[in-house]
Amino acid sequence: MNVKSVALSALLVLIPAISAAGLSGGGGGMGLEDGLFWGADLDRNERLDPSEAKAVYNLSEPEIFSRFDENGNGSISRVEFSEFMQHSPWTDPFVHPANAE
């Protein structure tokens, strides 16, 4: 076997292993928002109650929690959490889009 054949054989063996290990840098993992939500949703019911929300910086603070619990059911849904993340209340004062100038 020549050097090119050995190198090609090694690549054919290693590429699937590297991809399976997640070292290829391409997809498969969670983004920040998903990681925060699913890391906090301990009972996996796709909603964060106030005790689970403590895992996400200031989401459990009553004023912030009620602000993003749009339907008032006492939990933050995945959609409500997404809105929380988009508004970044930990860096800027919250202004509801309806009240924005």
N, C-alpha and C positions, 0 to 999 in steps of 0.2 A: 504494500500500500504506500502511496506517496503521501506527502504532507497535506496536500489539499483534501484528499479523501478522509484522512484522519480528522482534520479540522471540521469538515462538513459532517462527519459522523458524530463528533462531539457536540456540535451545535444542534443537530437533530435530537440528541438525547437531552441536552440541557435546556432547550427552549421551553418545552412543556413543564419541566420542573421549576424553572424560574417563574413562569407564568402562574403556576399553581401556588407558589409561595408568595405571590403578590408583589414580587420585586420588579415587575415590568413597568410599574407606574400607571397602569391602565385600569381604571374602574374597579368595581367590585366592592369597594368600601363605602362607608357612610360619610356624608359631609358633616360639617359642624352642627347644623340644625338637627339633622336626623340623629346624630350621636348624642346630643344633649337631651333630646326628647326621649329616645329609647333608653338612654342611661338612667333617666329619672323615672320612667314608667315601670316601676318594679312589678306591678301585678299584670302588666301587659294587656290592659283593657283599652288601650289607645286614648286614655284621658289621664291628665295629671290632677290629683286632688291636692289640697294645700300642703299636706305632709310630703308628698312626692315633689312638689314644686320647690321645696327647700334645696333641692340638688341643683337648681338653676338660679344662679346669682341672686337676684332680688325678686323673682317671680312670686315667691310666697308672701311677700309683704301685702297686707290686706288691700291697700289702695291699688297696687299694681295688679294683683290677682283679680280683683273685681272689675278693673278696667278692661281686662282681656277676656274675662268670662262673659262673653257677649250675650249668651242666652240665659245667664244667671242660674245654671244648674249646679254650681258648686265645683265644677271641674273645668280644666282647660283641654279642649280637643286639639287634635293635630293641626287643624286649620287655624284655630285661635292662637296656638303656639307659634305658627308660622308668622302671623301678624305681629305677635310680640317680638319675634326676632327681627322683623323688618323695621320696626319702629325704634329699636335700640334704646329703650327707656333708661338703660344704665349709663348712657353718655349724654343724652339730650333730654330736655323736658318733653313730655308727651303732648302731642297735639293731634287730636283725632283728625283724619283726613277731611271729614266734613267741615271742620272748623279752621282748616288751613287757609291761609290767604293766597 
